[in-house]
């Protein structure tokens, strides 16, 4: 085992200070061939490890990128919903999109800008993001409906067709499989406190059936 000037194994030497490392680094060029490897090990030991701040920066950068991608996706959904609802925030589609954006803590300024872009009554509005629906089949006759938001219809159609082909399916014509699907929604209602009494439950049940509900459950 090689030992240093203090008689200690090299791996047990104390970590040199930054000033010592700078001095050693400047002196490497003038050392003899037998001393240079020893001093290089000292310098390497002094610079070993990772910066805590660099790790934090990389983690934070990744989290910020993921959050930015999520906000961009939600903003497109809000924009399309706003165009469908003509800016009416009471519309179910727009209200749902706004709720999802708020749950993700989207900044208010970004949310309002997305609503304005989709509102046809707003001056300068009318973004180029549109909602498209594709239908196709997968092996075994499984019907698939793909809903997309895009600013490039040709590119999206090509990518969807390639995805179907990759998994052994085929892109179909409009209404080729949609006849077997129904768009449904789930609505939850209840009192602010406590539970519904029997009379209120019966009234809610009758109102739901009159509105065309398929099922009502507790």
C-alpha positions in Angstrom: 0.0 0.0 0.0 1.4 3.4 -1.0 1.5 5.9 1.9 1.8 9.6 1.9 4.3 12.0 3.6 2.3 11.6 6.9 2.6 7.8 6.8 -1.2 7.4 6.3 -2.8 5.4 3.4 -3.8 7.7 0.6 -7.6 6.9 1.0 -7.5 8.1 4.6 -6.0 11.6 3.9 -8.3 14.5 4.9 -10.1 16.3 2.2 -8.0 19.3 1.1 -9.4 22.8 1.1 -10.2 24.7 -2.1 -7.2 26.9 -1.6 -5.0 23.8 -1.3 -6.4 22.3 -4.4 -5.7 25.4 -6.4 -2.1 25.5 -5.2 -1.7 21.8 -6.0 -3.2 22.2 -9.4 -0.7 25.0 -10.3 2.2 22.9 -9.0 1.4 19.8 -11.0 3.2 21.0 -14.1 6.5 21.3 -12.2 6.5 18.0 -10.4 8.6 15.0 -11.3 7.0 11.9 -13.0 6.8 9.9 -9.7 5.2 12.7 -7.7 2.6 13.8 -10.3 0.3 10.8 -10.0 0.3 11.2 -6.2 -0.7 14.8 -6.4 -3.3 14.1 -9.1 -5.0 11.7 -6.7 -5.1 14.4 -4.1 -6.7 16.8 -6.5 -9.2 14.2 -7.8 -10.2 13.4 -4.2 -10.8 17.1 -3.5 -13.1 17.5 -6.5 -15.0 14.2 -6.2 -18.7 14.2 -5.5 -21.7 16.1 -6.9 -23.0 19.6 -6.4 -26.2 19.6 -4.2 -27.3 22.8 -6.0 -26.9 21.1 -9.4 -29.0 18.2 -8.4 -31.7 20.5 -7.1 -31.6 22.6 -10.3 -32.0 19.5 -12.5 -34.9 18.2 -10.5 -36.6 21.6 -10.4 -36.0 22.0 -14.1 -37.7 18.7 -14.9 -40.6 19.6 -12.7 -41.0 23.0 -14.3 -40.9 21.4 -17.8 -43.6 18.8 -16.8 -45.8 21.6 -15.4 -45.4 23.7 -18.5 -46.4 20.8 -20.7 -49.5 20.2 -18.6 -50.5 23.9 -18.7 -50.1 23.9 -22.5 -52.3 20.9 -22.8 -55.0 22.3 -20.5 -54.9 25.7 -22.2 -55.7 24.0 -25.5 -58.6 22.2 -23.9 -59.9 25.5 -22.4 -59.5 27.3 -25.7 -61.5 24.7 -27.7 -64.2 24.5 -25.0 -64.5 28.3 -25.0 -65.0 28.3 -28.7 -67.7 25.6 -28.4 -69.4 27.6 -25.6 -68.9 31.0 -27.2 -67.2 32.1 -24.0 -70.2 31.1 -21.8 -68.6 29.9 -18.6 -71.9 28.3 -17.5 -71.5 25.8 -20.4 -70.7 22.3 -19.1 -67.7 21.8 -21.4 -66.1 25.1 -20.6 -66.9 24.8 -16.9 -65.3 21.4 -16.8 -62.1 22.5 -18.6 -61.8 25.5 -16.3 -62.2 23.3 -13.2 -59.4 21.0 -14.4 -57.1 23.9 -15.1 -57.7 25.3 -11.6 -57.1 21.9 -10.0 -53.7 21.9 -11.8 -53.0 25.4 -10.3 -52.8 27.1 -13.8 -52.1 30.8 -13.4 -55.2 33.0 -13.7 -53.6 35.1 -16.5 -52.9 32.0 -18.6 -56.4 30.6 -18.0 -58.1 33.9 -19.0 -55.9 34.2 -22.1 -57.0 30.7 -23.2 -60.7 31.5 -22.7 -60.3 34.8 -24.6 -58.6 33.0 -27.6 -61.5 30.6 -27.9 -64.3 33.2 -27.5 -65.4 34.4 -30.9 -66.8 37.6 -29.5 -63.4 38.7 -28.3 -61.5 41.0 -30.6 -58.5 39.2 -32.1 -59.6 35.8 -30.9 -60.0 32.7 -32.9 -56.9 30.5 -32.4 -56.1 27.7 -34.9 -56.5 24.8 -32.4 -59.4 22.6 -33.3 -61.0 19.4 -32.0 -61.0 16.4 -34.4 -62.4 12.9 -33.9 -61.1 9.8 -35.6 -62.6 6.3 -35.7 -60.9 3.0 -36.4 -60.7 -0.7 -35.4 -58.0 -2.8 -33.7 -57.4 -6.6 -34.0 -60.5 -8.6 -32.9 -62.9 -6.0 -34.2 -62.4 -3.6 -31.3 -63.8 -0.2 -32.1 -61.8 2.9 -31.1 -62.7 6.5 -31.1 -59.8 9.0 -30.8 -60.5 12.6 -29.8 -57.7 15.1 -30.5 -56.8 18.7 -30.2 -54.5 20.0 -33.0 -53.3 23.0 -34.9 -52.2 20.9 -37.9 -54.9 18.6 -39.2 -52.8 16.8 -41.8 -50.0 16.0 -39.4 -52.5 14.7 -36.8 -54.3 12.5 -39.3 -51.0 11.0 -40.4 -49.9 10.3 -36.8 -53.2 8.7 -35.9 -53.2 6.5 -39.0 -49.6 5.4 -38.2 -50.6 4.6 -34.6 -53.5 2.3 -35.8 -51.2 0.6 -38.3 -48.5 0.0 -35.7 -50.8 -2.0 -33.5 -52.4 -4.0 -36.4 -55.5 -1.8 -36.7 -56.9 0.5 -39.4 -58.3 4.0 -39.5 -62.0 3.9 -40.5 -64.4 6.4 -42.1 -66.6 8.7 -40.1 -69.4 6.9 -38.2 -67.8 3.5 -38.9 -67.7 2.6 -35.2 -69.4 5.6 -33.4 -72.8 3.9 -33.8 -71.8 1.5 -31.0 -70.8 4.3 -28.5 -72.9 6.7 -26.4 -71.5 9.8 -24.7 -72.5 9.7 -21.0 -71.9 11.8 -17.9 -72.0 11.2 -14.2 -73.6 13.9 -12.0 -73.2 13.9 -8.2 -75.5 15.9 -6.0 -76.2 16.1 -2.3 -76.9 18.4 0.7 -74.2 20.7 2.0 -74.4 18.9 5.4 -75.7 15.6 6.5 -77.5 13.1 4.3 -80.6 13.2 2.2 -83.8 12.2 3.9 -86.2 9.9 2.1 -88.5 12.6 0.7 -85.5 14.5 -0.8 -84.1 11.3 -2.2 -87.4 10.4 -3.9 -87.6 14.0 -5.3 -84.1 13.8 -6.7 -84.8 10.3 -8.2 -87.9 11.6 -10.0 -86.1 14.7 -11.3 -83.2 12.6 -12.6 -85.5 10.2 -14.4 -87.5 13.0 -16.0 -84.2 14.5 -17.2 -83.4 11.3 -19.0 -81.0 9.6 -16.5 -80.3 6.0 -17.1 -79.6 5.1 -13.5 -79.7 6.7 -10.1 -77.8 5.3 -7.2 -76.7 6.4 -3.7 
